[in-house]
Amino acid sequence: MGCLLHNHPSGDPTPSRADIDMTRQVQDVSEKLGIALHDHVIIAKGNHTSFRALGLLNQ
């Protein structure tokens, strides 16, 4: 099981289109290798966003 994590220095943890596209690519490859992507979390000043909580990961 894996998890992606990165920061947004801007302070806004909202996923960008590039974040979403890259996460889908990583998830597709991970599934082919038998690795489950549990979540992708973006950290920002005093806040965070979870792709799992936003429904942005394939189930």
Secondary structure as a PSIPRED ss2 file (coil, helix, strand):
# PSIPRED VFORMAT (PSIPRED V4.0)

   1 M C   1.000  0.000  0.000
   2 G E   0.000  0.000  1.000
   3 C E   0.000  0.000  1.000
   4 L E   0.000  0.000  1.000
   5 L E   0.000  0.000  1.000
   6 H E   0.000  0.000  1.000
   7 N E   0.000  0.000  1.000
   8 H C   1.000  0.000  0.000
   9 P C   1.000  0.000  0.000
  10 S C   1.000  0.000  0.000
  11 G C   1.000  0.000  0.000
  12 D C   1.000  0.000  0.000
  13 P C   1.000  0.000  0.000
  14 T C   1.000  0.000  0.000
  15 P C   1.000  0.000  0.000
  16 S C   1.000  0.000  0.000
  17 R H   0.000  1.000  0.000
  18 A H   0.000  1.000  0.000
  19 D H   0.000  1.000  0.000
  20 I H   0.000  1.000  0.000
  21 D H   0.000  1.000  0.000
  22 M H   0.000  1.000  0.000
  23 T H   0.000  1.000  0.000
  24 R H   0.000  1.000  0.000
  25 Q H   0.000  1.000  0.000
  26 V H   0.000  1.000  0.000
  27 Q H   0.000  1.000  0.000
  28 D H   0.000  1.000  0.000
  29 V H   0.000  1.000  0.000
  30 S H   0.000  1.000  0.000
  31 E H   0.000  1.000  0.000
  32 K H   0.000  1.000  0.000
  33 L C   1.000  0.000  0.000
  34 G C   1.000  0.000  0.000
  35 I C   1.000  0.000  0.000
  36 A C   1.000  0.000  0.000
  37 L E   0.000  0.000  1.000
  38 H E   0.000  0.000  1.000
  39 D E   0.000  0.000  1.000
  40 H E   0.000  0.000  1.000
  41 V E   0.000  0.000  1.000
  42 I E   0.000  0.000  1.000
  43 I E   0.000  0.000  1.000
  44 A E   0.000  0.000  1.000
  45 K C   1.000  0.000  0.000
  46 G C   1.000  0.000  0.000
  47 N E   0.000  0.000  1.000
  48 H E   0.000  0.000  1.000
  49 T E   0.000  0.000  1.000
  50 S E   0.000  0.000  1.000
  51 F H   0.000  1.000  0.000
  52 R H   0.000  1.000  0.000
  53 A H   0.000  1.000  0.000
  54 L H   0.000  1.000  0.000
  55 G C   1.000  0.000  0.000
  56 L C   1.000  0.000  0.000
  57 L C   1.000  0.000  0.000
  58 N C   1.000  0.000  0.000
  59 Q C   1.000  0.000  0.000
